[in-house]
Amino acid sequence: MSTFPMMTVKQVAAELSVTTQTIYGFINSNQLKAARLGDGGVLRIRRVDFEAFVESLYERKPAVAAPQSGASEAPKALRSRRKPDFFALGRKASSELGHTAPRGNA
């Protein structure tokens, strides 16, 4: 089965289980590449850019120094493979753009 090489913001949000606003935040903060197509300026994300973005979420720098020679096992902090917190990343992207979180119904 072939997959279409372009994705909508809604499709990306569905794959990551986040809102479209979170995806717009990633796009506006240049963490996720997107292009405007046509006269209406519809945003599209290339699948390869989406996959690269997801991979980049898993990349992180070691929290501790590399083990000395003779050490039998890497520290626990280097062994864990936690899933990225997409909501925190979206909040970070939104805060960089000056957006504030909505406050209740007032």
N, C-alpha and C positions, 0 to 999 in steps of 0.2 A: 504494500500500500504506500503510495507516494504522498508526502505531506507538502502542502503549499508553502513556498518559501517566505511568504509575508504573513504577518499576524496583526490583528487589530489590538488596540489597547485593551478592549474587553476580553479577548482571548488570552492575552498575557496575564491579566488580572485573575482570570479563572484558573489558569495553570498554576499560579502561585498562591491561590486562595487569599487574595487581598482585594482591596477596592481599586477601581479605576483611578481614583485620586492618588493612591499610593504610587501607581505606575506613572502618572503624570509627574509626580514629584521626582521619581527616578530619572525621567526624561529631562525635566527642567534643570536638574542638578548634574546633567551630563553623565550619569552613571549608566544609563541605558540609551543606546542610539536609536533614533527614530527619524523618519522622513515624512514630509508633507507631500501628498500626491494630489494631483488634479486641481481644479479651480476652487473646490471647497476646502482644500487644505486638510484632507483627511489624513490622520497619522497612521503610519504603518511601521512595524518593527520587523526587520529581517529575522528569520528563525535562527540563523547563525549568530546574530548579535544577541538575541535572547539567550541562546545557550551559553555564549561567552559571559553574559551578565550573571547567569545562575552560577557558573563555575567560579566567577570572581567572588561570589558571596562565600564560597567555601575556602578560598585562599586566605590565610592569615599568617602573621609572623609568629614565630615561637615566643611564648610568654616567658620562658626561662632559657638559660644558657644551655648550649649543647652539652650532653654528658661527657665527662672526662673519659679518656681512653681507659679501658678496663671496666667501665660501668656495664652492667649486664643488661639493663633495660632503660628505655627512654622514660622520662618523667610522665606522670599521669596526664599532665596538662597537654603534652604533645601527642598522646595516644587518643584522646577523645575526639570524636567527629560529630559535634553537635550540629543540628540543622541551624541555618541562619535565621535570625529573628527579623522577618520581613516587616513586621509592624514597627519595630524600633528603627529600621532603616528608612521606612517611609516617614516616620516622625522627624528623623534627622534631616531628610531631604526637604520636608515641608518647613522646618524651622530655619534652614539655610535660605529659603525663599521668603522668609518673613511671615509665613502663614501661622496662624494660631489654631489650637484645637477648639472645636465648638464647645460651648458651655451650656449644658442642659437647656430646657425649654423655658426661657424667661421672657 
